[in-house]
Amino acid sequence: MVKNTTLDFFADVVHPYTLKKEKEELEEIDNIEEKQYKTRARIGQGKYRDELLSQCPFCPITMVSDDRLLIASHIKPWAKSTEIEKIDPLNGFMLTPTFDYLFDRGFMSFTNDKKTILSPFLSNMTYSKIGISNNKYFPLLPIEGREKYLEFHRDEILK
C-alpha cells in the first residue's frame, strides 16, 4: 500500500531561511551559557507543541486540525513564565493565527466555563467580521488544569 503524503509533505519541514536565521542568531552569541539556553529553549518549544497537540489536536474555536495552521499559544506568556511554565502543555491552547494573535495581544480571553471575553479595545464590528462574539461558548476548549494560567491571562494580559 502506498501512503499518500501529498497533504503532509511540508508538515515537519522547517523553511531553509528560518533555519539559516536561527543558526546565524546562535553564532552571534558569544556567551556559551546563553547559547546553550537558547538551544534548549528551541528544543523545549518543539516538545511543548507536540504535547499540546496530543492534548488538543485542533483549534477549539475554528475546529481547524491541520497542524501546519496551528500555533501553540502560551496562556501565560513565555516571557512571564517560569522555566516549568514555559514547557507546561497546560499553559497553552492550539489556535489558528488570527485567534492566536487576538489571544496573545490581550484582545480576547476565556472564562473558566469556556466562554469568550472580548476586550473593548476592538470594535464589535471587527469582532463580528472575525466571527467571534463576547460570551460565546466553546464546548471543546480544554480548560481543565489551565485555570491558574487563564486567571493570569485575564488579570495581566486582557486589555
N, CA, C and O atoms as a GROMACS GRO file, in nm:
protein
  636
    1MET      N    1   0.084  -0.118   0.000
    1MET     CA    2   0.000   0.000   0.000
    1MET      C    3   0.090   0.125   0.000
    1MET      O    4   0.183   0.132   0.079
    2VAL      N    5   0.063   0.220  -0.085
    2VAL     CA    6   0.140   0.342  -0.096
    2VAL      C    7   0.072   0.450  -0.013
    2VAL      O    8  -0.047   0.476  -0.027
    3LYS      N    9   0.150   0.511   0.073
    3LYS     CA   10   0.097   0.617   0.158
    3LYS      C   11   0.092   0.747   0.079
    3LYS      O   12   0.191   0.785   0.016
    4ASN      N   13  -0.021   0.814   0.082
    4ASN     CA   14  -0.035   0.943   0.015
    4ASN      C   15   0.019   1.051   0.108
    4ASN      O   16  -0.044   1.083   0.209
    5THR      N   17   0.133   1.106   0.074
    5THR     CA   18   0.196   1.206   0.160
    5THR      C   19   0.185   1.347   0.102
    5THR      O   20   0.247   1.440   0.154
    6THR      N   21   0.108   1.363  -0.002
    6THR     CA   22   0.097   1.494  -0.065
    6THR      C   23   0.053   1.602   0.033
    6THR      O   24   0.113   1.709   0.039
    7LEU      N   25  -0.052   1.574   0.111
    7LEU     CA   26  -0.104   1.674   0.203
    7LEU      C   27  -0.009   1.702   0.319
    7LEU      O   28  -0.008   1.813   0.372
    8ASP      N   29   0.069   1.603   0.359
    8ASP     CA   30   0.156   1.619   0.474
    8ASP      C   31   0.301   1.645   0.437
    8ASP      O   32   0.388   1.640   0.524
    9PHE      N   33   0.328   1.674   0.313
    9PHE     CA   34   0.465   1.686   0.266
    9PHE      C   35   0.545   1.788   0.346
    9PHE      O   36   0.661   1.763   0.380
   10PHE      N   37   0.485   1.902   0.377
   10PHE     CA   38   0.558   2.008   0.446
   10PHE      C   39   0.532   2.012   0.596
   10PHE      O   40   0.579   2.104   0.663
   11ALA      N   41   0.460   1.915   0.650
   11ALA     CA   42   0.420   1.921   0.791
   11ALA      C   43   0.539   1.934   0.887
   11ALA      O   44   0.531   2.012   0.982
   12ASP      N   45   0.646   1.861   0.865
   12ASP     CA   46   0.759   1.864   0.957
   12ASP      C   47   0.881   1.935   0.899
   12ASP      O   48   0.991   1.924   0.953
   13VAL      N   49   0.862   2.007   0.792
   13VAL     CA   50   0.974   2.073   0.726
   13VAL      C   51   0.982   2.218   0.773
   13VAL      O   52   0.883   2.290   0.772
   14VAL      N   53   1.102   2.258   0.814
   14VAL     CA   54   1.126   2.397   0.851
   14VAL      C   55   1.191   2.464   0.731
   14VAL      O   56   1.286   2.412   0.673
   15HIS      N   57   1.139   2.580   0.695
   15HIS     CA   58   1.190   2.651   0.578
   15HIS      C   59   1.340   2.678   0.595
   15HIS      O   60   1.383   2.720   0.703
   16PRO      N   61   1.419   2.656   0.491
   16PRO     CA   62   1.565   2.677   0.500
   16PRO      C   63   1.603   2.817   0.548
   16PRO      O   64   1.702   2.832   0.619
   17TYR      N   65   1.526   2.919   0.510
   17TYR     CA   66   1.556   3.056   0.554
   17TYR      C   67   1.545   3.066   0.706
   17TYR      O   68   1.628   3.131   0.771
   18THR      N   69   1.443   3.001   0.763
   18THR     CA   70   1.424   3.002   0.908
   18THR      C   71   1.541   2.935   0.977
   18THR      O   72   1.593   2.987   1.076
   19LEU      N   73   1.583   2.821   0.926
   19LEU     CA   74   1.698   2.751   0.984
   19LEU      C   75   1.825   2.836   0.976
   19LEU      O   76   1.902   2.843   1.071
   20LYS      N   77   1.844   2.900   0.862
   20LYS     CA   78   1.963   2.984   0.842
   20LYS      C   79   1.963   3.100   0.942
   20LYS      O   80   2.066   3.130   1.003
   21LYS      N   81   1.848   3.166   0.959
   21LYS     CA   82   1.840   3.280   1.051
   21LYS      C   83   1.866   3.235   1.196
   21LYS      O   84   1.937   3.303   1.270
   22GLU      N   85   1.809   3.121   1.234
   22GLU     CA   86   1.830   3.070   1.370
   22GLU      C   87   1.977   3.037   1.392
   22GLU      O   88   2.032   3.066   1.498
   23LYS      N   89   2.041   2.976   1.293
   23LYS     CA   90   2.183   2.942   1.303
   23LYS      C   91   2.268   3.069   1.315
   23LYS      O   92   2.360   3.075   1.396
   24GLU      N   93   2.237   3.170   1.234
   24GLU     CA   94   2.311   3.296   1.239
   24GLU      C   95   2.295   3.363   1.376
   24GLU      O   96   2.391   3.415   1.431
   25GLU      N   97   2.173   3.361   1.429
   25GLU     CA   98   2.150   3.422   1.560
   25GLU      C   99   2.229   3.351   1.669
   25GLU      O  100   2.286   3.415   1.757
   26LEU      N  101   2.234   3.218   1.662
   26LEU     CA  102   2.311   3.143   1.761
   26LEU      C  103   2.460   3.170   1.747
   26LEU      O  104   2.531   3.179   1.848
   27GLU      N  105   2.510   3.182   1.624
   27GLU     CA  106   2.653   3.207   1.601
   27GLU      C  107   2.695   3.344   1.653
   27GLU      O  108   2.811   3.362   1.690
   28GLU      N  109   2.602   3.440   1.657
   28GLU     CA  110   2.634   3.574   1.705
   28GLU      C  111   2.646   3.582   1.856
   28GLU      O  112   2.698   3.680   1.909
   29ILE      N  113   2.598   3.482   1.926
   29ILE     CA  114   2.602   3.482   2.072
   29ILE      C  115   2.738   3.431   2.118
   29ILE      O  116   2.779   3.320   2.085
   30ASP      N  117   2.808   3.513   2.195
   30ASP     CA  118   2.940   3.476   2.245
   30ASP      C  119   2.932   3.397   2.375
   30ASP      O  120   3.014   3.309   2.400
   31ASN      N  121   2.834   3.428   2.457
   31ASN     CA  122   2.820   3.364   2.586
   31ASN      C  123   2.771   3.220   2.567
   31ASN      O  124   2.662   3.198   2.516
   32ILE      N  125   2.852   3.124   2.608
   32ILE     CA  126   2.821   2.981   2.589
   32ILE      C  127   2.694   2.941   2.663
   32ILE      O  128   2.613   2.864   2.611
   33GLU      N  129   2.676   2.993   2.786
   33GLU     CA  130   2.557   2.959   2.863
   33GLU      C  131   2.430   3.010   2.794
   33GLU      O  132   2.329   2.939   2.788
   34GLU      N  133   2.436   3.130   2.741
   34GLU     CA  134   2.320   3.186   2.671
   34GLU      C  135   2.291   3.106   2.545
   34GLU      O  136   2.175   3.079   2.512
   35LYS      N  137   2.395   3.067   2.474
   35LYS     CA  138   2.379   2.987   2.352
   35LYS      C  139   2.314   2.853   2.385
   35LYS      O  140   2.223   2.809   2.315
   36GLN      N  141   2.360   2.788   2.493
   36GLN     CA  142   2.301   2.660   2.534
   36GLN      C  143   2.155   2.679   2.576
   36GLN      O  144   2.070   2.597   2.544
   37TYR      N  145   2.128   2.787   2.647
   37TYR     CA  146   1.992   2.816   2.692
   37TYR      C  147   1.899   2.832   2.571
   37TYR      O  148   1.790   2.774   2.569
   38LYS      N  149   1.941   2.908   2.473
   38LYS     CA  150   1.857   2.931   2.354
   38LYS      C  151   1.836   2.801   2.277
   38LYS      O  152   1.727   2.778   2.225
   39THR      N  153   1.937   2.718   2.269
   39THR     CA  154   1.924   2.590   2.200
   39THR      C  155   1.826   2.500   2.274
   39THR      O  156   1.739   2.437   2.213
   40ARG      N  157   1.839   2.494   2.407
   40ARG     CA  158   1.745   2.413   2.487
   40ARG      C  159   1.604   2.468   2.476
   40ARG      O  160   1.508   2.391   2.470
   41ALA      N  161   1.590   2.598   2.473
   41ALA     CA  162   1.457   2.660   2.462
   41ALA      C  163   1.391   2.620   2.330
   41ALA      O  164   1.272   2.590   2.327
   42ARG      N  165   1.468   2.621   2.222
   42ARG     CA  166   1.415   2.583   2.090
   42ARG      C  167   1.367   2.439   2.092
   42ARG      O  168   1.260   2.407   2.039
   43ILE      N  169   1.446   2.351   2.151
   43ILE     CA  170   1.408   2.209   2.161
   43ILE      C  171   1.285   2.196   2.251
   43ILE      O  172   1.193   2.120   2.219
   44GLY      N  173   1.283   2.269   2.363
   44GLY     CA  174   1.170   2.264   2.456
   44GLY      C  175   1.041   2.311   2.392
   44GLY      O  176   0.934   2.257   2.420
   45GLN      N  177   1.050   2.412   2.305
   45GLN     CA  178   0.931   2.463   2.236
   45GLN      C  179   0.871   2.355   2.147
   45GLN      O  180   0.749   2.344   2.137
   46GLY      N  181   0.954   2.276   2.083
   46GLY     CA  182   0.905   2.168   1.997
   46GLY      C  183   0.833   2.062   2.078
   46GLY      O  184   0.728   2.012   2.037
   47LYS      N  185   0.889   2.027   2.194
   47LYS     CA  186   0.825   1.929   2.282
   47LYS      C  187   0.694   1.984   2.337
   47LYS      O  188   0.594   1.913   2.346
   48TYR      N  189   0.696   2.112   2.374
   48TYR     CA  190   0.575   2.179   2.425
   48TYR      C  191   0.464   2.170   2.320
   48TYR      O  192   0.351   2.133   2.353
   49ARG      N  193   0.496   2.203   2.198
   49ARG     CA  194   0.398   2.200   2.089
   49ARG      C  195   0.345   2.058   2.068
   49ARG      O  196   0.224   2.038   2.054
   50ASP      N  197   0.435   1.960   2.066
   50ASP     CA  198   0.394   1.820   2.045
   50ASP      C  199   0.300   1.773   2.155
   50ASP      O  200   0.198   1.709   2.128
   51GLU      N  201   0.333   1.806   2.280
   51GLU     CA  202   0.247   1.765   2.392
   51GLU      C  203   0.112   1.836   2.387
   51GLU      O  204   0.009   1.775   2.416
   52LEU      N  205   0.114   1.962   2.352
   52LEU     CA  206  -0.010   2.039   2.341
   52LEU      C  207  -0.098   1.982   2.230
   52LEU      O  208  -0.219   1.968   2.246
   53LEU      N  209  -0.035   1.949   2.117
   53LEU     CA  210  -0.110   1.888   2.006
   53LEU      C  211  -0.169   1.753   2.045
   53LEU      O  212  -0.279   1.719   2.001
   54SER      N  213  -0.099   1.678   2.127
   54SER     CA  214  -0.153   1.548   2.169
   54SER      C  215  -0.274   1.565   2.261
   54SER      O  216  -0.363   1.480   2.264
   55GLN      N  217  -0.278   1.675   2.334
   55GLN     CA  218  -0.392   1.703   2.423
   55GLN      C  219  -0.511   1.760   2.346
   55GLN      O  220  -0.626   1.729   2.376
   56CYS      N  221  -0.483   1.843   2.248
   56CYS     CA  222  -0.590   1.906   2.170
   56CYS      C  223  -0.539   1.929   2.028
   56CYS      O  224  -0.476   2.032   2.000
   57PRO      N  225  -0.564   1.835   1.937
   57PRO     CA  226  -0.507   1.842   1.802
   57PRO      C  227  -0.585   1.931   1.705
   57PRO      O  228  -0.584   1.907   1.584
   58PHE      N  229  -0.652   2.033   1.757
   58PHE     CA  230  -0.728   2.124   1.672
   58PHE      C  231  -0.747   2.257   1.744
   58PHE      O  232  -0.728   2.266   1.865
   59CYS      N  233  -0.785   2.359   1.669
   59CYS     CA  234  -0.821   2.487   1.729
   59CYS      C  235  -0.964   2.473   1.780
   59CYS      O  236  -1.054   2.447   1.700
   60PRO      N  237  -0.988   2.491   1.910
   60PRO     CA  238  -1.124   2.473   1.962
   60PRO      C  239  -1.221   2.583   1.918
   60PRO      O  240  -1.341   2.571   1.942
   61ILE      N  241  -1.171   2.686   1.855
   61ILE     CA  242  -1.259   2.794   1.806
   61ILE      C  243  -1.300   2.767   1.662
   61ILE      O  244  -1.418   2.774   1.629
   62THR      N  245  -1.203   2.736   1.577
   62THR     CA  246  -1.231   2.716   1.434
   62THR      C  247  -1.249   2.571   1.395
   62THR      O  248  -1.304   2.540   1.290
   63MET      N  249  -1.202   2.481   1.482
   63MET     CA  250  -1.202   2.336   1.458
   63MET      C  251  -1.102   2.296   1.349
   63MET      O  252  -1.106   2.181   1.303
   64VAL      N  253  -1.014   2.384   1.307
   64VAL     CA  254  -0.909   2.351   1.211
   64VAL      C  255  -0.814   2.253   1.279
   64VAL      O  256  -0.769   2.276   1.391
   65SER      N  257  -0.784   2.143   1.209
   65SER     CA  258  -0.698   2.040   1.268
   65SER      C  259  -0.567   2.017   1.192
   65SER      O  260  -0.488   1.932   1.231
   66ASP      N  261  -0.544   2.091   1.086
   66ASP     CA  262  -0.418   2.080   1.013
   66ASP      C  263  -0.311   2.148   1.097
   66ASP      O  264  -0.310   2.271   1.110
   67ASP      N  265  -0.221   2.069   1.155
   67ASP     CA  266  -0.125   2.125   1.250
   67ASP      C  267  -0.029   2.226   1.188
   67ASP      O  268   0.037   2.301   1.260
   68ARG      N  269  -0.021   2.230   1.056
   68ARG     CA  270   0.061   2.332   0.991
   68ARG      C  271   0.000   2.470   1.005
   68ARG      O  272   0.068   2.571   0.985
   69LEU      N  273  -0.129   2.476   1.038
   69LEU     CA  274  -0.200   2.603   1.052
   69LEU      C  275  -0.230   2.638   1.197
   69LEU      O  276  -0.303   2.733   1.224
   70LEU      N  277  -0.173   2.562   1.290
   70LEU     CA  278  -0.199   2.583   1.431
   70LEU      C  279  -0.075   2.636   1.502
   70LEU      O  280   0.038   2.597   1.473
   71ILE      N  281  -0.100   2.726   1.595
   71ILE     CA  282   0.007   2.785   1.675
   71ILE      C  283  -0.010   2.741   1.819
   71ILE      O  284  -0.120   2.749   1.875
   72ALA      N  285   0.098   2.695   1.879
   72ALA     CA  286   0.096   2.659   2.021
   72ALA      C  287   0.108   2.789   2.100
   72ALA      O  288   0.217   2.842   2.120
   73SER      N  289  -0.006   2.838   2.144
   73SER     CA  290  -0.014   2.968   2.208
   73SER      C  291  -0.007   2.956   2.359
   73SER      O  292  -0.089   2.888   2.420
   74HIS      N  293   0.091   3.021   2.420
   74HIS     CA  294   0.100   3.022   2.566
   74HIS      C  295  -0.012   3.106   2.625
   74HIS      O  296  -0.045   3.212   2.572
   75ILE      N  297  -0.069   3.059   2.734
   75ILE     CA  298  -0.171   3.136   2.805
   75ILE      C  299  -0.100   3.242   2.889
   75ILE      O  300  -0.126   3.361   2.876
   76LYS      N  301  -0.012   3.197   2.976
   76LYS     CA  302   0.077   3.289   3.048
   76LYS      C  303   0.198   3.305   2.957
   76LYS      O  304   0.268   3.207   2.930
   77PRO      N  305   0.225   3.425   2.911
   77PRO     CA  306   0.331   3.444   2.811
   77PRO      C  307   0.466   3.386   2.852
   77PRO      O  308   0.501   3.383   2.970
   78TRP      N  309   0.539   3.340   2.752
   78TRP     CA  310   0.672   3.282   2.769
   78TRP      C  311   0.760   3.373   2.854
   78TRP      O  312   0.826   3.327   2.947
   79ALA      N  313   0.762   3.501   2.824
   79ALA     CA  314   0.849   3.596   2.893
   79ALA      C  315   0.814   3.611   3.041
   79ALA      O  316   0.900   3.650   3.120
   80LYS      N  317   0.691   3.582   3.079
   80LYS     CA  318   0.648   3.598   3.217
   80LYS      C  319   0.639   3.465   3.291
   80LYS      O  320   0.603   3.461   3.408
   81SER      N  321   0.672   3.356   3.221
   81SER     CA  322   0.659   3.222   3.278
   81SER      C  323   0.789   3.174   3.342
   81SER      O  324   0.898   3.216   3.303
   82THR      N  325   0.774   3.086   3.440
   82THR     CA  326   0.891   3.018   3.498
   82THR      C  327   0.938   2.915   3.396
   82THR      O  328   0.872   2.890   3.295
   83GLU      N  329   1.054   2.854   3.424
   83GLU     CA  330   1.107   2.752   3.333
   83GLU      C  331   1.008   2.636   3.318
   83GLU      O  332   0.991   2.583   3.208
   84ILE      N  333   0.942   2.598   3.426
   84ILE     CA  334   0.845   2.488   3.421
   84ILE      C  335   0.721   2.530   3.343
   84ILE      O  336   0.671   2.454   3.261
   85GLU      N  337   0.671   2.651   3.368
   85GLU     CA  338   0.551   2.701   3.299
   85GLU      C  339   0.572   2.713   3.149
   85GLU      O  340   0.479   2.695   3.071
   86LYS      N  341   0.695   2.744   3.109
   86LYS     CA  342   0.725   2.761   2.966
   86LYS      C  343   0.702   2.633   2.886
   86LYS      O  344   0.664   2.639   2.769
   87ILE      N  345   0.723   2.519   2.949
   87ILE     CA  346   0.709   2.392   2.877
   87ILE      C  347   0.588   2.311   2.923
   87ILE      O  348   0.569   2.198   2.879
   88ASP      N  349   0.507   2.368   3.011
   88ASP     CA  350   0.386   2.300   3.060
   88ASP      C  351   0.277   2.309   2.953
   88ASP      O  352   0.230   2.418   2.922
   89PRO      N  353   0.236   2.195   2.896
   89PRO     CA  354   0.132   2.200   2.793
   89PRO      C  355  -0.002   2.252   2.845
   89PRO      O  356  -0.088   2.290   2.766
   90LEU      N  357  -0.021   2.253   2.977
   90LEU     CA  358  -0.143   2.310   3.033
   90LEU      C  359  -0.139   2.464   3.029
   90LEU      O  360  -0.239   2.530   3.058
   91ASN      N  361  -0.026   2.518   2.993
   91ASN     CA  362  -0.013   2.663   2.976
   91ASN      C  363  -0.030   2.699   2.829
   91ASN      O  364   0.043   2.784   2.777
   92GLY      N  365  -0.125   2.636   2.763
   92GLY     CA  366  -0.142   2.669   2.622
   92GLY      C  367  -0.268   2.617   2.559
   92GLY      O  368  -0.338   2.532   2.614
   93PHE      N  369  -0.295   2.672   2.442
   93PHE     CA  370  -0.401   2.629   2.354
   93PHE      C  371  -0.343   2.620   2.213
   93PHE      O  372  -0.248   2.691   2.180
   94MET      N  373  -0.398   2.533   2.132
   94MET     CA  374  -0.365   2.532   1.990
   94MET      C  375  -0.467   2.624   1.922
   94MET      O  376  -0.587   2.599   1.929
   95LEU      N  377  -0.418   2.729   1.857
   95LEU     CA  378  -0.508   2.827   1.795
   95LEU      C  379  -0.464   2.855   1.652
   95LEU      O  380  -0.346   2.846   1.619
   96THR      N  381  -0.560   2.890   1.569
   96THR     CA  382  -0.527   2.936   1.435
   96THR      C  383  -0.469   3.077   1.448
   96THR      O  384  -0.492   3.144   1.549
   97PRO      N  385  -0.395   3.125   1.348
   97PRO     CA  386  -0.321   3.251   1.362
   97PRO      C  387  -0.402   3.373   1.405
   97PRO      O  388  -0.356   3.450   1.489
   98THR      N  389  -0.520   3.392   1.351
   98THR     CA  390  -0.599   3.509   1.389
   98THR      C  391  -0.634   3.506   1.536
   98THR      O  392  -0.621   3.607   1.606
   99PHE      N  393  -0.679   3.391   1.584
   99PHE     CA  394  -0.718   3.381   1.724
   99PHE      C  395  -0.597   3.378   1.817
   99PHE      O  396  -0.605   3.424   1.931
  100ASP      N  397  -0.485   3.325   1.770
  100ASP     CA  398  -0.361   3.333   1.847
  100ASP      C  399  -0.324   3.480   1.866
  100ASP      O  400  -0.286   3.520   1.976
  101TYR      N  401  -0.334   3.557   1.761
  101TYR     CA  402  -0.299   3.699   1.767
  101TYR      C  403  -0.390   3.773   1.866
  101TYR      O  404  -0.342   3.849   1.950
  102LEU      N  405  -0.520   3.749   1.856
  102LEU     CA  406  -0.615   3.814   1.947
  102LEU      C  407  -0.586   3.777   2.093
  102LEU      O  408  -0.586   3.862   2.181
  103PHE      N  409  -0.563   3.648   2.115
  103PHE     CA  410  -0.538   3.598   2.250
  103PHE      C  411  -0.404   3.649   2.303
  103PHE      O  412  -0.396   3.696   2.416
  104ASP      N  413  -0.300   3.640   2.222
  104ASP     CA  414  -0.166   3.681   2.262
  104ASP      C  415  -0.158   3.829   2.294
  104ASP      O  416  -0.086   3.869   2.385
  105ARG      N  417  -0.230   3.911   2.220
  105ARG     CA  418  -0.225   4.056   2.238
  105ARG      C  419  -0.327   4.108   2.339
  105ARG      O  420  -0.335   4.229   2.362
  106GLY      N  421  -0.404   4.017   2.400
  106GLY     CA  422  -0.498   4.058   2.504
  106GLY      C  423  -0.630   4.113   2.453
  106GLY      O  424  -0.702   4.179   2.528
  107PHE      N  425  -0.664   4.087   2.329
  107PHE     CA  426  -0.794   4.130   2.277
  107PHE      C  427  -0.904   4.028   2.306
  107PHE      O  428  -1.022   4.055   2.286
  108MET      N  429  -0.863   3.910   2.354
  108MET     CA  430  -0.958   3.804   2.381
  108MET      C  431  -0.902   3.715   2.492
  108MET      O  432  -0.781   3.692   2.499
  109SER      N  433  -0.990   3.666   2.577
  109SER     CA  434  -0.953   3.567   2.676
  109SER      C  435  -1.073   3.473   2.694
  109SER      O  436  -1.170   3.480   2.619
  110PHE      N  437  -1.065   3.387   2.794
  110PHE     CA  438  -1.171   3.290   2.817
  110PHE      C  439  -1.203   3.281   2.965
  110PHE      O  440  -1.116   3.299   3.050
  111THR      N  441  -1.329   3.254   2.994
  111THR     CA  442  -1.370   3.227   3.131
  111THR      C  443  -1.342   3.080   3.161
  111THR      O  444  -1.312   3.003   3.070
  112ASN      N  445  -1.351   3.044   3.287
  112ASN     CA  446  -1.331   2.903   3.323
  112ASN      C  447  -1.448   2.815   3.280
  112ASN      O  448  -1.439   2.693   3.287
  113ASP      N  449  -1.558   2.878   3.235
  113ASP     CA  450  -1.669   2.799   3.182
  113ASP      C  451  -1.676   2.805   3.029
  113ASP      O  452  -1.783   2.792   2.970
  114LYS      N  453  -1.558   2.826   2.967
  114LYS     CA  454  -1.538   2.812   2.823
  114LYS      C  455  -1.607   2.918   2.737
  114LYS      O  456  -1.648   2.891   2.625
  115LYS      N  457  -1.620   3.038   2.791
  115LYS     CA  458  -1.682   3.148   2.716
  115LYS      C  459  -1.578   3.257   2.688
  115LYS      O  460  -1.484   3.276   2.765
  116THR      N  461  -1.598   3.326   2.578
  116THR     CA  462  -1.505   3.432   2.540
  116THR      C  463  -1.528   3.558   2.623
  116THR      O  464  -1.639   3.589   2.666
  117ILE      N  465  -1.419   3.628   2.644
  117ILE     CA  466  -1.421   3.763   2.700
  117ILE      C  467  -1.348   3.847   2.596
  117ILE      O  468  -1.230   3.823   2.569
  118LEU      N  469  -1.416   3.945   2.540
  118LEU     CA  470  -1.354   4.028   2.438
  118LEU      C  471  -1.320   4.165   2.494
  118LEU      O  472  -1.398   4.225   2.568
  119SER      N  473  -1.204   4.214   2.460
  119SER     CA  474  -1.158   4.344   2.503
  119SER      C  475  -1.236   4.454   2.431
  119SER      O  476  -1.269   4.440   2.314
  120PRO      N  477  -1.266   4.563   2.501
  120PRO     CA  478  -1.333   4.676   2.436
  120PRO      C  479  -1.240   4.757   2.346
  120PRO      O  480  -1.282   4.855   2.284
  121PHE      N  481  -1.112   4.717   2.337
  121PHE     CA  482  -1.016   4.790   2.254
  121PHE      C  483  -1.031   4.762   2.105
  121PHE      O  484  -0.968   4.828   2.023
  122LEU      N  485  -1.114   4.665   2.070
  122LEU     CA  486  -1.153   4.643   1.930
  122LEU      C  487  -1.304   4.661   1.922
  122LEU      O  488  -1.375   4.637   2.019
  123SER      N  489  -1.352   4.702   1.806
  123SER     CA  490  -1.496   4.727   1.791
  123SER      C  491  -1.574   4.597   1.775
  123SER      O  492  -1.520   4.495   1.732
  124ASN      N  493  -1.700   4.602   1.809
  124ASN     CA  494  -1.789   4.488   1.787
  124ASN      C  495  -1.796   4.454   1.639
  124ASN      O  496  -1.811   4.338   1.603
  125MET      N  497  -1.785   4.555   1.553
  125MET     CA  498  -1.786   4.533   1.408
  125MET      C  499  -1.666   4.446   1.368
  125MET      O  500  -1.679   4.353   1.289
  126THR      N  501  -1.548   4.478   1.424
  126THR     CA  502  -1.429   4.399   1.394
  126THR      C  503  -1.446   4.255   1.442
  126THR      O  504  -1.418   4.160   1.369
  127TYR      N  505  -1.491   4.240   1.565
  127TYR     CA  506  -1.514   4.105   1.617
  127TYR      C  507  -1.615   4.029   1.531
  127TYR      O  508  -1.599   3.910   1.505
  128SER      N  509  -1.718   4.098   1.489
  128SER     CA  510  -1.821   4.036   1.405
  128SER      C  511  -1.762   3.987   1.273
  128SER      O  512  -1.794   3.878   1.227
  129LYS      N  513  -1.676   4.068   1.213
  129LYS     CA  514  -1.614   4.028   1.087
  129LYS      C  515  -1.522   3.907   1.104
  129LYS      O  516  -1.507   3.827   1.012
  130ILE      N  517  -1.462   3.894   1.221
  130ILE     CA  518  -1.376   3.780   1.251
  130ILE      C  519  -1.461   3.656   1.282
  130ILE      O  520  -1.415   3.543   1.268
  131GLY      N  521  -1.584   3.680   1.323
  131GLY     CA  522  -1.675   3.569   1.354
  131GLY      C  523  -1.673   3.528   1.500
  131GLY      O  524  -1.695   3.411   1.532
  132ILE      N  525  -1.646   3.624   1.587
  132ILE     CA  526  -1.642   3.593   1.730
  132ILE      C  527  -1.727   3.696   1.804
  132ILE      O  528  -1.738   3.811   1.760
  133SER      N  529  -1.785   3.656   1.913
  133SER     CA  530  -1.864   3.749   1.993
  133SER      C  531  -1.834   3.726   2.141
  133SER      O  532  -1.781   3.622   2.180
  134ASN      N  533  -1.868   3.825   2.220
  134ASN     CA  534  -1.846   3.816   2.364
  134ASN      C  535  -1.938   3.709   2.423
  134ASN      O  536  -2.052   3.694   2.380
  135ASN      N  537  -1.887   3.637   2.520
  135ASN     CA  538  -1.966   3.537   2.592
  135ASN      C  539  -2.003   3.416   2.506
  135ASN      O  540  -2.097   3.342   2.538
  136LYS      N  541  -1.930   3.395   2.397
  136LYS     CA  542  -1.957   3.281   2.309
  136LYS      C  543  -1.897   3.156   2.372
  136LYS      O  544  -1.783   3.157   2.419
  137TYR      N  545  -1.973   3.050   2.374
  137TYR     CA  546  -1.935   2.924   2.439
  137TYR      C  547  -1.864   2.832   2.340
  137TYR      O  548  -1.912   2.810   2.229
  138PHE      N  549  -1.748   2.778   2.382
  138PHE     CA  550  -1.672   2.684   2.301
  138PHE      C  551  -1.658   2.554   2.380
  138PHE      O  552  -1.567   2.540   2.462
  139PRO      N  553  -1.748   2.458   2.355
  139PRO     CA  554  -1.752   2.336   2.437
  139PRO      C  555  -1.625   2.252   2.433
  139PRO      O  556  -1.599   2.177   2.527
  140LEU      N  557  -1.546   2.261   2.327
  140LEU     CA  558  -1.425   2.178   2.317
  140LEU      C  559  -1.297   2.251   2.362
  140LEU      O  560  -1.187   2.198   2.347
  141LEU      N  561  -1.313   2.370   2.418
  141LEU     CA  562  -1.198   2.443   2.472
  141LEU      C  563  -1.147   2.368   2.595
  141LEU      O  564  -1.222   2.353   2.692
  142PRO      N  565  -1.022   2.322   2.594
  142PRO     CA  566  -0.971   2.245   2.708
  142PRO      C  567  -0.931   2.335   2.825
  142PRO      O  568  -0.823   2.394   2.824
  143ILE      N  569  -1.018   2.346   2.924
  143ILE     CA  570  -0.995   2.435   3.038
  143ILE      C  571  -0.931   2.364   3.157
  143ILE      O  572  -0.848   2.422   3.227
  144GLU      N  573  -0.969   2.239   3.179
  144GLU     CA  574  -0.923   2.168   3.298
  144GLU      C  575  -0.770   2.168   3.310
  144GLU      O  576  -0.699   2.129   3.218
  145GLY      N  577  -0.723   2.215   3.426
  145GLY     CA  578  -0.580   2.224   3.451
  145GLY      C  579  -0.519   2.356   3.405
  145GLY      O  580  -0.404   2.386   3.436
  146ARG      N  581  -0.596   2.435   3.332
  146ARG     CA  582  -0.545   2.562   3.279
  146ARG      C  583  -0.600   2.684   3.355
  146ARG      O  584  -0.570   2.798   3.318
  147GLU      N  585  -0.678   2.661   3.458
  147GLU     CA  586  -0.746   2.770   3.528
  147GLU      C  587  -0.650   2.875   3.583
  147GLU      O  588  -0.676   2.995   3.569
  148LYS      N  589  -0.540   2.834   3.645
  148LYS     CA  590  -0.447   2.932   3.704
  148LYS      C  591  -0.381   3.017   3.595
  148LYS      O  592  -0.357   3.136   3.614
  149TYR      N  593  -0.352   2.955   3.480
  149TYR     CA  594  -0.293   3.030   3.369
  149TYR      C  595  -0.396   3.128   3.311
  149TYR      O  596  -0.362   3.241   3.277
  150LEU      N  597  -0.520   3.082   3.299
  150LEU     CA  598  -0.625   3.170   3.246
  150LEU      C  599  -0.651   3.287   3.340
  150LEU      O  600  -0.677   3.399   3.295
  151GLU      N  601  -0.645   3.262   3.469
  151GLU     CA  602  -0.662   3.372   3.566
  151GLU      C  603  -0.554   3.478   3.543
  151GLU      O  604  -0.583   3.598   3.542
  152PHE      N  605  -0.430   3.433   3.527
  152PHE     CA  606  -0.321   3.526   3.498
  152PHE      C  607  -0.349   3.601   3.369
  152PHE      O  608  -0.333   3.723   3.363
  153HIS      N  609  -0.392   3.529   3.265
  153HIS     CA  610  -0.419   3.592   3.135
  153HIS      C  611  -0.528   3.699   3.148
  153HIS      O  612  -0.514   3.809   3.093
  154ARG      N  613  -0.635   3.667   3.219
  154ARG     CA  614  -0.744   3.765   3.235
  154ARG      C  615  -0.698   3.886   3.316
  154ARG      O  616  -0.735   4.000   3.286
  155ASP      N  617  -0.617   3.861   3.420
  155ASP     CA  618  -0.574   3.971   3.509
  155ASP      C  619  -0.462   4.056   3.450
  155ASP      O  620  -0.458   4.177   3.472
  156GLU      N  621  -0.370   3.993   3.375
  156GLU     CA  622  -0.249   4.064   3.333
  156GLU      C  623  -0.238   4.091   3.181
  156GLU      O  624  -0.167   4.182   3.140
  157ILE      N  625  -0.306   4.015   3.100
  157ILE     CA  626  -0.289   4.027   2.955
  157ILE      C  627  -0.412   4.090   2.888
  157ILE      O  628  -0.397   4.175   2.800
  158LEU      N  629  -0.530   4.050   2.929
  158LEU     CA  630  -0.653   4.103   2.869
  158LEU      C  631  -0.661   4.254   2.890
  158LEU      O  632  -0.642   4.305   3.000
  159LYS      N  633  -0.689   4.324   2.779
  159LYS     CA  634  -0.693   4.471   2.783
  159LYS      C  635  -0.830   4.520   2.826
  159LYS      O  636  -0.852   4.641   2.835
   0.00000   0.00000   0.00000
